[in-house]
Amino acid sequence: MEIIHGTEATFKTEVLDSDKPVLVDFWATWCGPCKMIAPILEKVAASTDEIKVVKIDVDENPNIAEKYNVMSIPTLILFKGGKEEAKQVGFVNEPALRKFAGLE
């Protein structure tokens, strides 16, 4: 499944109302660790239809980042049934990301 670039306008539809678990990546263009995790997220997203992966640029969507207490990036939040299930702050490798997302 392709990565979705979410916004404040699409967050409810893409994340909260999703019938699948959603892995949200809070990131910014200037963030080095965000650039490091991006290809891992792309690989995971392309390898499964079990979850959706949504990227939220914190500079363009500060209200969502604030609502979910994103203080450092990258921050990954796993949503299930519209609720925050788990949060991971900082870079993780692919096996750790797959386990966090419930794919292992």
N, C-alpha and C positions, 0 to 999 in steps of 0.2 A: 504494500500500500504506500502511496506517495505521502511525503511529509506535507502537512497543511500549515500555511503561514497564517496564524490567527491574529485577530485584532480585538479590541474592546467590543466592537460591533458584532463580531461573529463568535465570541467566546461562549455565550450561552448555548447557541446551536451546535457548535463543533465539540464542545467539552461537556458542559453540564447536562445537555439533553441527549448525549450520545448513548446508543444502546451497547456500545463496546467500551471496554476500559480505554482510557486516554492517558498517554504519557505526554505531559506538557513540559517543554524545555523553555525556561526563562533565560534569555540570552541578550547579548548586544554585539554590534559589529566590531567594537574595539576590544572585546574580551578575548585574550589569548586562549584560556582553557575552553571557552565556548567554541573557538575554531577547531580545537583539538578533538572535541567530542562530536562535532557536526558529522564527519564521515561515519562514525560509529552509529549515530542515530539514523543516518540514511540507510546504512546496511541493515540495521534491525527493522526499520520500517519496510524496506523492500522485501524482507524475508518472511513476513507474516501478515495475515489479515486478522489476527486475534485481537490486536490493539490498534488504535490510531495514535499517530505522533503529531503533535501540534507544537509549533515554535511560536513563542511570544517575545517580540523585541521589547525589552523593558523601557527603552528610551522613547519608543513610539506609543507604548501602552502602559504608562506608569500607574494608572488606577488599578489594573488587575494585579500588577506586581505588589502594590501596596496592600491590596485586599488579602493576598495570600502570604503576607509577611516575607517577601523575597528581599533579603538583605545583601546577599552575595550571589554572584552568578559564575558559572551556570547553576541554576537550581532546577531540579527535575521533580515534578509532582505527579503522582499517579492518581487519577480520578477513576472511581467506579461508581456507577449509578448517580453521577453528579456530585459525589462527595470526595473530599480529599482522603486518600487511603494511606499514602506514604510520601515522604519528602527526602530527597538526597541533594546535598549541597556539594558542589565541586565536581571535578573530573572523575569519571569512572571508566574502567576498561570495558570491552564488550561483554565478557562473561558476567561481570558485576551488573552491568546495565540490563542484560537479559534476565538475570535473577531478580533484580529490583522490579522489573516490568511484569514479572510472573510468567516469563516464557521458558524458564528452566525448571 
